[in-house]
Amino acid sequence: MVTAGDFRNGVTFEMDGNVYSIIEFQHVKPGKGAAFVRTKIRNVISGAVTERTFNPNDKYPTAFIDRKDMQYLYSDGDLYYFMDSETYEQIPINANVLGDNFKFVKENMECKVLSYKGSVFGVEPPNFVELEITKTEPGIKGDTATNTLKPATVETGAEVRVPLFINEGERIRVDTRTGEYMERA
């Protein structure tokens, strides 16, 4: 059991027959009246995000999410195939389960497949990936401003904003959580 007073980002719990994950939380102690916990929670199965307030003494059963390392193999239409590194079992995952940040994943990359009671509801790519720039405007000598960005397409087809001095063929590190350029690789 987890109490609402113990809520932290990433905590998963069951409520009203659904499983929720905490995205944001804030303990509020007003000058008058009782304290409460203001949260933004995501239904892990449907993906719906809602805001809700809780009494800090409310108790909910903890939901245990399986996070399994699996290797992304290939896609076939709307199905993306992942392989368990230990048992070599392959499972297809529908495209609507994958998040927006999956556009930075190349074949043969390790990802975390999230499931609850055997049903897959999400895929977490690695936090940082190294990708090659396939298309961007050429850098001109003297373009060293660090706060000016230009669009660039990486080898997975995703578009990233990069500094002016980055050219085609260079490898960069991208933060998959935000989709931002980090540094040259």
N, C-alpha and C positions, 0 to 999 in steps of 0.2 A: 504494500500500500504506500502511496505517496500523498502527502498533504499539499494543499495549494500553497502553503507557506514555503515549501521546499522546491517549488517550480524553478527550473533553470532552462536555458536554451538547450533544445535537443531532447528534453525529457519526454518520454512517451507514456501515455496512460489511456485507460478505457473509460468512456463516459457515454451513457445512453446507447450502449451496444455498438459504438464506433470507437476507433482508435485515433487519438490525436497526438500531435507533436507540438511542443512549444517553439514558436518562432521568436517571439519577444515577450518579455515579462517586466512588470514594474510593481514593486511593493509600494503602496500608497498609504500614508498615515496622515489623514486629515486632522486639522486642529480640533474639530468637533466630530464626534461619531467614531465608529469602529474602523479599524484598518481593513484594507481589501487588496486583492492582487488583480491588476489589470493585465490581460494577456492578449496576444495574437496567436491563435492556434490553427494548425493545418490538419484536416482530416487526411490521414496517410493513405487511405484507399481511394477516395474520390479526388483528393488534391484541393478541395475547397478551403479557403482561408476565412476565418471569422474572428471577430474581436469579442471578448467575453470577460466579465469580472467574476472573481471567486472570493468567497470568504476564506481567509487563511487557514481555518480549521477544517475545511472540507477535505474528505479523504476519497481517493480514487485508486482502483487496482492498477498496478504497473503493467504496461504492455511490453513484452519482450520482442524486439525486432531482430531478425536474423540478418547479419551483415556478412556476406560471403564474398571472398575475393574470387572473381571469375575473369577469364580472358575474352575480350571481344574478338570474334572471328570474322564475321562478314554479315552483310545485309542482303535480303532477298525480298524485294518489294517493301511491304510494311513490317516484315519480321526481321529482327536483329538476333543473331545467334551468338550465345555466350557458352564458354566451356569451363566446367569446374576443373581447376588445376590439380585436384587430388584424385577425383574419380574419372576424369576425362569424359564425363557425361555432358552432352550438349543440350541447351534449352533455348527455345525461341522466345523472344520477348517482343511484344507489340510496340510499334513506334509511339503510340500515345502514352506509354508508360515512361518513356525517356524524357528527360528534362531538356530545357533550352541549351544547357551547357554541354550536352552530348555532342554538339556540332564540332567540338575540338578533339574528339576521340578518333584515333587512327586504328586500323586493324591491328590485332595482336597486343593491344594495350590492356593492362589490368584495371578493372573497375570493381566497385563494391556493388553487389546486387542486393537490394533490400527486400525482405519478404516478411510477411506476418501470417503465421499458421499455414505456410506453404504457398500463399499467393503473393506473387511479385508485384510490388507497387512502385518501385523506383530503382534507378541506377545512378550511383555517384561516380563520376569520373575522377581521376587523380586531380589533386588541387592545382598542380602545375604541370604543363606539358611543353615539350620542345617541338616546334613546327617550323617548316620551311616556307618562306615567302614565295608564292608562285606568280603574283601579279601586283605591281605597285608602280607609281610614277617614279622615274629615276631621281636619285638625289643629286643635287647640284653642289659643286665645290663652294663651301662657305655656308651651307645650310647646317648650322650647328645649334640653332635655337632648340632648347629642350622642351619648351611649353607649346610648340606648334606641332599638330598631328596631321597625318594624312591617312586615307584608307588604304588597306593592303589586304589581299586575299591570301590565305594560307592553304597548305596542301589538302586540307579536309574540305575546302570550299567555304569556310567561315570567313567573315570579314572582321578585321581588327584595326583599330586606330594605332598607328606607329609614328615615332618621330621622323622628321624629314630626312635624316641621314641614313635610314634603313633602305636597302636596295633589294631587288629580286635575287633569289638564290641564298640569301642569308637565313640563318636559323635563329629563331627568337623563342623566349619563354613566355607563355601566356598563363594567366591566372584563370582557371576555368570557372571559378565561382563568380567573378565579375566580368570576365571576357576582356580584360585589359592586358596590354603589353606590359611586361615586367622588365626585361633586359635582353641583350643579345645572348645567344647560347654559345 
